[in-house]
Amino acid sequence: MGLITEKAATADSQERVLLYDFWRTLGGEERQQIRVADTATLATAVLRMHEARAIGVDFPSQDPTQLGTFNQDDVFLVGSRQLAKVHKHFELFYLNRL
C-alpha cells in the first residue's frame, strides 16, 4: 500500500470539512440526525439539477449566507437564489464525483 500524498490528504481534509458543512446545513447538529429526502435535496442542488420539487423554490431568506431552509412541514428547501451559492460552496464534491 502506497503512502498518501499531501495533495490527496488535503483533498480528503477539505471533503471532511464539506461533509460537516453538509451535515450542519441540514440541521444535523441540532437534530442529531438528517433525513434521506433532505440529503437528496441538497445533493441535487450541489449537482445543479433543478428538477426536484424542493429545488429552485422561492423563499424569504433572513440570512444571505444561508444555503437552504426548512419549511413549515420540516422539509429542506433550496431557493433559486441559493443554487449558485450551494454549488460553489460544495464544488469539490461536485468535481470529485464527475
N, C-alpha and C positions, 0 to 999 in steps of 0.2 A: 504494500500500500504506500502510495507516494505522500509526500508532505503537502499540506495545504499551502497554497501560495498566499502572499499578502493580499493580492488583488481579490482572490476568491474569499479570503477571510473578511475583507472589507465589504464585499457584496453581501456575504452572509450576514454580517452585522447590520448592514443597512436594511436588509429584508426583515431581520428580527425586530428592528425599531418600527418598521412599517407594519408588521404584524401586530405589534402592540397598539399602534395608532388605529388600525383596523378594529381591533377589539374595543378600544376606548370610544371610537366613533359610534359603534353600535351599542354603547351603553354597558359594556361588559363589566366595567369597574363597579358601577352602581348596582347592577342586577346580578352580577356573578355568573351570568350566562348570556348567550346570544341565540337568537332563533335562526334556523337554517334559511328561512324565507328572507330575513333581513340581510344575512350574509350574501345571499344570491343577488339581492337588490344592489348592495354596494359593489360586489364583484362585477355585476353587469355595467354599472356606471364606470368603473375603472377601465373596462374594455370598450367603453363608449358605444355600447349597444343600447339604443334608446327605445326599443320595442316594449320593454317591460312596463307594466302599468304603473309601477311605483317610481319610474324614472322620468324625469323631464316635467314633472308636475310643478305648478307654481305654488309657492307658499311664502308667507311673510317671514323673513329671516331677521331676527333681532341682532344676530352676530354675523358680521360679514365674513368671518373666517370659518363659519360653520359649514361642514361638508354634507350635512343632511339633518333631518329631524324626524321625530316620531309624531304621528298624527294622533287624534283623539282615540282611535282604535288600537293604539300602540303598534302601528305598522311603520317601519322605517321608510322614509321617502327621500329622494334626492331631487332637488329643484333644478329646473332648466338652467338657472344662472349658476348653479354649483357644479354642473357636469364637467366643465373645463378644469375647475379647481380640483375636483376629485381625481380626474385623470392625471393631472400634473403632480399632485401630491403622491399618488401611488404609481407613478410612471415606471419605477423599477420593477414592480410586479408585472406590469403590462409588457415591458420589454423582455423580461426573462421567461415569459410564457408564450411568446410568439413562435 
